[in-house]
Structure formats: structure tokens, C-alpha cells
Amino acid sequence: MRTDTSGDWQPAATLEVLKLRARLLERIRAFFSARGVLEVETPVLSGAATTDPALASFTTRYTGPLFPQGQMLYLHTSPEFPMKRLLAAGSGSIYQMCKVFRDGEAGRQHNPEFTLLEWYRVGFDHHRLMDETGELVMDLLAPPLSLQPPERLTYREAFQRHAGLDPLAASPDEFRQAAKAHGISISPELVSEKAPDPWRDLLLTHVVEPKLGQGRLTFIYDYPASQASLARIQPGNPPVAARFELYLNGIELANGFHELAEAGEQRRRFEAQLRIREMSGLPVVPVDERLLAALAHGLPDCAGVALGFDRLVMLACGARTIDEVIAFPIDRA
């Protein structure tokens, strides 16, 4: 059945916003060129997919001379894995601006296809990369925004300030009481939850995040070790992940790591994520063996960060929704 598209053939973003996007892209390239960071391109399609249970990959099928029986391919959710292969091959510090794809994501700040800026700095840890990330974002947003100097809070400090509890030591009952005190409706599945991360995520999204980055950039760092993803674990009591996120006006802009370089530990994390996917009824996807081989060869000491470019444009022009800063969002594509 043919769908009537006569009324939505035009771009969702105005010409002024599209020109702003172009200017910001030019300034990003100038920023990294001045610092000697190489721009690279990596494949959008891969035979491997992210194992992260929170992310869903789009799939397609290739049939051709290399794979006469057909080969399932995945649209990347991030260029991280092939960029790390370049780092292991000796590329030095690199960056990339590309389209990435995440199934099931749509809303005021989400489009299934969006633009990601991702970069890796050899010899940096996550603290030094926070410095550079702050410099870049302040440069891109001022003007038009007049922002106070950036602030940094540990994950623990952010929860203590805005949710009134220690997220690294709280019991399930303390999490439950904090959620009720802030008027959060608790789902039946969560009522008896004993693991801390679901409670942390609930309070983070409903209580902490909306209060972050009000009139200034706010970096949150030292995440729980269980949320390390691809970051290193820092020893301590308790150990924490060498990870940070950046917020402005309650919107998450960036997620960065002091990158894990141990192939064996990375494989263990992938396998743990696959077990969660299987228990949750999610597709069990192929692990990126080429990434693991690159890590075994040797990843240089580095830190990396991914920044949502469309959200940055939203903040720069005061848009309420991501559709206002994309030429053709998913419902007009």
C-alpha cells in the first residue's frame, strides 16, 4: 500500500540549522587539525556486532563473490572497534565523524540514524581527555551560549548531591526508599531487584541527570566498576571504572573511557554480555574477533570519547527535539 508523502518531502531542519551544522563540522575539523589528530574512515558494515545488551544493531545481508551463500552484516552502533584496530596498527591519535545506527531508538533526543564524533588520544587518560572534550565543546557552543566554567563530579558525588545516597554502598532497600522519596514509580519487576545497577540507572535517569549541566558543562566520572563497558578498572575501595560522561542542560553529550587494553579481560566482558543477552531473549551476536586480535597485538595507552553531534547542534540552536536539527529524520527518510 502506498503511503502519502506529499506533505513531508521537505527537510525537517531549517536552512539556518543546516548551515549551523556545516559550520560546526568545519570547526571540529579545524580543532583536530590544529592538534595533529588524523581524520579516518572505517566501515559502517561489519560481520561482528556490539554485544552490549542495551544496544540493538540493524542487520542486512550481503550475497556476492566473497560470500556466495550470503553473509549477515551489522550496521555499526559506533566506529569504536575498527578505530581501535587502527590504533593498534600504529595510527596515532585519530578522530572520525560518521553516521551510526541503533535499532529501537526514537524520541526527543534519539533518531535510529545519527551523527557521532569519536576520537582517541594516544598517551591520554580520561582526565586529560575530559580537559580536551571541555575545550572542544566550549569552543563550539560559545557563542551562542554563555557558559560557566566546566565542573567535575564523581559518580558518587553526583548521587549524593542530587539523589541523597551513596550509589556505591547503598542497599536495595535504600535505593527503593530514595526512589519513593523522589516520587518515582517503581515497576513490579524492579520491586524485588537485588542488583544495584538497575536501581542506579533508575535514579540516574529520573533524578540525577535532569539536574546536571545547568548553565555549565558537567563531567561525571569514576563510574561503578560494573558499568565499565570498555574502560579500565581503577583499584580502590570500591574499585571504579575509568569512565566519564558529559552533560549540558540535563542532556548527555559524550561518553569516554581510559581504554581497556587487555584482550583477555575484553573477551570476558563480551562473553558476560552475551550471557545477559541470551537470558534476556535478545539475539546472540558474533563477537568482534578482529578487535580482540588487535588488543592482543597491543593497543597503545589511550583514552577515547564519543560525542553525539546532533545533540550538540540541538544545544547550539536551542532546539527541543533532534528532528529539528536533522535534514531527514527516520519518518521522512
N, C-alpha and C positions, 0 to 999 in steps of 0.2 A: 504494500500500500504506500503510495507516495505521500510524503509529509510536506505540507505547505511551508516553504521557507521564504516566501516573498517578502515577509516583514523583517527578517533578521539576517539579511545578507551583508549588512554594513558592520564595520568593526564595533566592538563594544567599547573600546577605549577611544577617547577623542584624539584628534591630531596633535593637540598640545601635549598630551600624555605620551603619545608615541615618540614625539620629538624629545621629551624628557628622558625616556628610556634610552634613546640613542646617545644623548649627551652623557648619561651616567655610564653607559658602556665604554664610551671614549675615555672617560676619566678613570675608570677601572684599569683599562689597558695602560694609560699613562702612569698610573700609580705603580703598577708592577714592572713596567719597562724601566722606570727610574731606579728600581731596586734590583734590576738584573734577574727578575724571575721570568722563566721561559713559559710562553703560552703553548699549550699542547692540545691535541685532539685524540680521543680514544673512542673505541666502538660503542655505539648505542645498543647493539645486539650482542648477546653473549650466550654461550652454551651453558653457563652457570648462572645462578640467581642468588639474591640475598637470602640467607637463612633466617633473618630476623623475623620472629613471629608477628611483629607489629606492622610489617610491610608486605604488600601483595604485589607481585610482578605481573605485568601484562605478558602474554605469550603469543608467539607466532610460529609458523612452521616453514622451513626452507626445504625445497626439493630442487636439487641441481647436481652438477657433475661431482661435487665433493661429497654429497650425501644423497645418492640416488634413491635410498629408501626413505629419505626425509629426516630432518633434524629439528627437534624442538629448540627454539631460541627464546630468550627472555630480553625484554626491553629493560635497560638498566634503571634502577632506582637512584643510583649515584654513580659517578665515574671513579669512585674510590679504589676499587680493586685494580683496574688496569693502570691507574696513575701510580699506585704503589709498585707495580711491576716496572714502570719506567724509573722510579726512584731506585729500585734495586739494581737496575741496569746502568745506573750512573748518571741520570739526567740532571741531578742537582735540583734546586728549588723550582717548582713548576706550579702553574695555575691553569684553570680551564673554565670557560663559560659554556654551558650546554643545556639542552633540553633533557629532562629526566621524566620518568613515568611511574606513577604509583596507582595501582588499581584500587577502587573503593573509596578514594579520597575526593570529596567535593564539599564546598561550603564557602563561608565568607572569606576564609584565608586559604582555601585549598582548591586547586584545579588538578585533574589527573595528569596533565602535562604542564610542567612549569620549568622555569629557568633557574639553574643552580650555578653559583660561583663557588668553585672549590679550589683550595690551594694548599701546598705543602712546603714547609720551610725546613731545609736541612740544617741541623745544629740548633734548632729552637726547641724549647719545651713549651708547655701550654701557657705558662705565664708570659713568656716573651711573645707568643702568638696572640694572646689577649691584647697586649700593647699594640701590635700591628693591626689587629682587627678593629680596635677602637680608633686608631688613626685613620684607617680607610673609611669607616662608616661616618665618622665626624666630618671628614673631607667631603664625602658625597652628600651629606644632609645639611651642611651649613655653608651658605644658605640653601634652602629657605628656612630651616629650623634653627632656632637659637637654643642650644642645649647646654646644660650644666656639665662640668667635667664628669667622666665616667666613674661609676662606683663598682666595687667588687665585694661580693658576699660569698662566703662558703655556703654550700647547700644547707648545712646545719644552721648557720646564722639566718638564712632567709626564712626557714621554717620557724625558728624561734621568734623572729621578729613579727612575722605575718600570720602564723598559724598557732603560735603559743605552745609548741612542744619540740622536743629533740627527735628528729626523724631517724637518727642513727641508733637511738636507745629506747624509743617508745615501744610499749607493749601493744598488742592488738586492741586491748580494751582502751588504752589511752588514745590510740588513733580513732577508735569508734567514738569516744567521748568528744574529741576535738571536732570530728565531722559533724556531730549533732549540734555542738555549740555554735558552729558556723552555719547551721541551717541547711546542711547538705542532705539530700535524700539518699539513703543507703539501699542499694539493690539487695534483693534476697540472696543472691549469690555471694555478696560481699560480707553479709552479716557474720558468718562463721569463719571468715578468712583469717588464717593464722600467719601467712607470709606477709612481710612488711611492705613489699613493693606495690601491690595493688592499693594499699592504703596511702602510701606516699604519693602515688600518681593521682589518686583522687583529690587529696589535699593540695597538691601542686597545681593541678589544672583549675580547681574551683576556688581556691583561697589565695595561694601564693602568687601564681603567675599574673593575675589581673592587677596586682599591686606593684609589679616590677617595672622598672624603667620609666617612671613617671617624670617626664621632662629631662631625663638623662639616660644614657646607656647604663644598663646594669648587667654585670657579668656574674653568673653563679658558677662556682667551681667546687672541686672536691666532692663529687657525687658518690653515693653508696657504691661499694665495690661490686655489688650485684648488678649495677647498671653501667658497668664499664664499657660494654659494647666492644669496640676495637681499641680501647685505651689501655694504657699501662695501669697496674695497681701500685699505689704508693703504700709502703708499710706504715703502720701506726696502730693506734688503739681507739677506734677500729681502723682497719685499712680503708682507703678511699681510692676512687678512680681519678686518674689524671685527666679529667674531662671538664669542659666548660660549656655553658650556653649563654647567649647574649639576648637580652630583651630590651625593647623600647615600647613604651606605652602599652605594656601588657602583652606585646606580640613577640613571640620567639623569632629571632632573626638568624641565629647561627648556632652551630654545634661543633665543638672542636675537641681534639684529643692530643695528648702526647702519645704518639702512636705505638701500639704493641708491635714488637719486632720478633717475637718468639713463635716460630711455626707450630711447635707442639702445643703451646697454650692456645693459639688461634684455632687449631683443629679441635681441641677440646671444647672450646666455646661454640664452634659451628655445630658439633655433634650434640651438645646440650640444647641448642636452639632447635635442631631437627627433632629431638625427642619431644620438646614442647609442642612443636607443630603437629607431630603425629598424635599426641594426646589430645590436642585441641581440634582434631579433624581437619587441619589445614594441609595443603599439598606439601609433600616432602620433596624438596627441590635439590638439584645437583649442587654440591659444594664446588667452589672455585679452586680446583687443584693447582691451576697455574699461579694463583696468588700464593698459595701455601709453598709452592716450589720457589717462588721469588723470595718469600720470607726466609726459607731455609738457606737460600743463596746468600742473603744478607741485606736487610733493609737498613739504610743509614739512620742514625738517630735523628728523628724529625717530629714535627708537630703539624697537624693538618686541621682544616676547618672547612665546613660547607655553609654557605650563606644563601638564603632564599632571596633571589634578586627581585622577584615580583613583589614580595612583601616590603622590600626596601623602597621600591617605587611607590607603593601604597603610602608609606610614611612620608615620602618626599612630597607627594602632591595632596595628601590629606584624603585619600580615597577610603571609602568604607569597606569595599569588597575587592577581592582580587580580580573579578571580572572587569572592573573599571580600568585596569592597567594592562590587560592582555588584549591584543587585537581581536582574536577569535577564541574565546573560551570554549569548553567542551560542547556546550549546547549550541554553538554557532560554527563549530569546526567542520 
